[in-house]
Structure formats: C-alpha cells, structure tokens
Amino acid sequence: MRAHNVPNFPDPDSRGNIVASAGAESNSDPAFAAAEKACASLNPGGSQAGTAESSAVLQQDLKLAQCMRAHGVPNFPDPQSRPGVIAEWNFSGTNINVNSPQFQAAEKACQSLNNSPTFPGT
C-alpha cells in the first residue's frame, strides 16, 4: 500500500490485523482505492469483516469508544470496518483535542480496552 501512494498505511498488529487510526487515509481517497485494488492479491483474508476474530476486535473497539465518551470525550467516534481493515477511526469533524486533560484522563482510564499499540486519535 505504501509503495502505491498510501504513505501512512499502518503495519499489521501482532495478530495480523490492520487497525487504522486518526489521520489514516480513507477508502474515499482515490489513491487509497487504487492502491487497495493493486494490492488485493496480497490481502490474505480479503474482507476480514465477518470473521469471529475481527468481530471481537470491532466489539472491543466499540467498548473503547463508549469508555472514552463515558470519561469526558463525548465526540469520540465509534470505529468503522471495511474490507481489509477491521477497525478504522475517523476523527474528522470531532474537534477532539488529544492533548487536553480530559482526553488524557479518559485515555488512561480506558487503556485496558485498547487493541492497538497506539491509542486511537493520538
């Protein structure tokens, strides 16, 4: 994906899942769509939506979003899934300040629910 003009495409996590975070390219981006098509043969699972593991990851990420909202970040979005990406966080239009004391406190309180090596939004 990076070789096809998607420079910020994340590496898979320890389970082989691609978990995109804030600032990640969107499948509505023409460059992303072209790269996804060019790399389709390299995606071992094709669409991973529907597998038990990806469903569990998405459910865990939904719990993370609920926790963040419950701990003072009311605009924290729910993750979305799409072919090849189990959970994608879209923070556009949320006006979330990841450096605010509220966000930092919520991040600490909800860290145990995080599936990703980095916290969504940071």
N, C-alpha and C positions, 0 to 999 in steps of 0.2 A: 504494500500500500504506500509506504514511504517512497519507494522508487517510482511510483506512479502519481506523484504530485500531492500526496497527503502527508506532509512532513511531520505532523504531530500524532500520527496514528500510534496508539499505545501498544506496548508489548503485552502478551497474554500473562495472566496471573499464574500462580503456582498450579492451578487446576486446568490451565489451558484456555480459560475464558477471557474474552476481550471485554474489559469494562471501561467505557469511556467516561470522562469527567468533564467538568466545565471547561469551555474553550476548545473542546474537541470538534472536529469537522462534523458536519451534518450530512445525512444522506440526501438532503435537498440541494447540496452543493454539487454543481456539475462535475467538478474534478473528483469529488468523492465517488459519485455514481460511476464515473468512467473507470476509476481505479478498482472499485468493487467488482465491476464486470471483468476487468482484465485479470484480476486475481481470484476469480471464483473457483478455478480449479485447485487452488491452494487452500481453500477453506475446507478442512476435513469433515466438518459436520454440516456444511451448508447452512441452512437456517437452524439455529440451535433452539429456537423457541419451541416449546412443547416437550423438551426432554425433562425428565424428573430433576436433574441437577440444575438446569437453567431455571426451572420454575422455582426451585428452592432458593437460588441466588436472588431472583427477582423478588420473591416474598421477603427475604431478609432485607433487601434494599428498601422495600416499601416500609418495613418496620423502622429502618434508619430514618427515612423521611418523616414518618409520624413522630418519632422521638425528637428529631430536630425541631419540628413545629411545636411539640409539647414543651420544649425547653427554650422557647423565646425566639424562634426563627420562623414566623408564620408563613413566609413566602417560599420556604424550602420546597422544591418541586418533587413530585413522585418520579421515579425512574421510568424510562420507557424502553421497550425492547424492539428490536428489528432484526432482520436476517443477519446472522453472523455476529451480532452484538447482543449480549444478554441484558445488560443494563446500561442505559445512556442517560446522563444527567444534562438537562437543558436549563441553564440558569439565565438565559436571555430574558430581559424584562422583569426580573425578580427584584432588582435593586438590593441584592444581598451583599453586605459588606463583610467579607470573610475575616477582616481584621478587627471587627467590633467586639467588645467584651461579651455581648450576648451570643454571637456566633461561636466565639472561642469557648465559652462555658458550655454551650449546647454540644459542641464537637467533643469536648472532654466527657460529658455525661453520656453521650451516645456512641463513643468509640468502640465499645464491645460489639455493636451491631454492624460495624463496617466490614464489608467483604474485600475492599480494595486496599492495596498498600498505601495509597494516598487517600486523603479524605475528599469526597466529592465537593467541588467548589473551591478547593484550595490549590 
